[in-house]
């Protein structure tokens, strides 16, 4: 009912459904899906997919390809590759911009696809009991375990007290007092020269890259980024006073990292340089101007 009301509002606003979509009814989590789109346009109209509005936390757009048409008057045809990132029955919205004589309007379309768990996850859950259930005996081991834990806690507290008395000036390692951007830049440099990428350990590479950015955001913005999902971090960043280009760069980087870590899509060689550059730009663009006075080069500025 909510989805029906949603599209009724679109119709009332004058958003005509002149773009038709077709895609498989079901797909696996993290598996690319090819969506065919056909746009029936009026004379002198052009159409383009709005990538920033269309991408959500539930799916990523890996590419858009326009197919050749036999004549200028024929319908425009596109192939869109999307990658589902969430399990269940999902409606994937796609927003288009139609332009004619300098004026533009938005057209909304949607795909309904059933996203399923990978086959490996289903096999892991298919576990049967080897032996029939046995009758329970009186439970004595929880009390013995509790007594052992209390004794171990008492012994540990005693040893700690003795160590404090013997070396009262001893202290643990000091917290890193450097600014958050300095720590992040040094960690990124160490990752770039670690050799993980060259050793084809690219899942580990992207895991460490996103962990560095999570730790940086936790230090910079004071929220538990290391304990939150990509979607939760993205929602927090939207509430910050950040540029739209910076938010899009963060989402693209973390979506690509999730695809490499959790799906069968291999990391391409050219991604290392671009993603390392994007990580450094995220750090520098969120560094307070009072600390970082070094101007960025033209190639480092956000589009």
Secondary structure by P-SEA (a helix, b strand, c coil): caaaaaaaaaaaacccccbbbbccccccccbbbbbbbbbbccccbbbbbbccccccccccccbbbbbbbcccccbbbbbbbbbbccccbbbbbbbbbbbcccbbbbbbbbbbbbccccaaaaaaacccccccbbbbcccaaaaaaaaaaaaaaaaaaaaaaaaaaacccccccccccccaaaaaaaaaaaaaacccccccaaaaaaaaaaaaaaaaaaaacccccccccaaaaaaaaaaccccaaaaaaaaaaaaaaaaaaccccccccaaaaaaaaaaaaaaaaaccccccccccccccccc
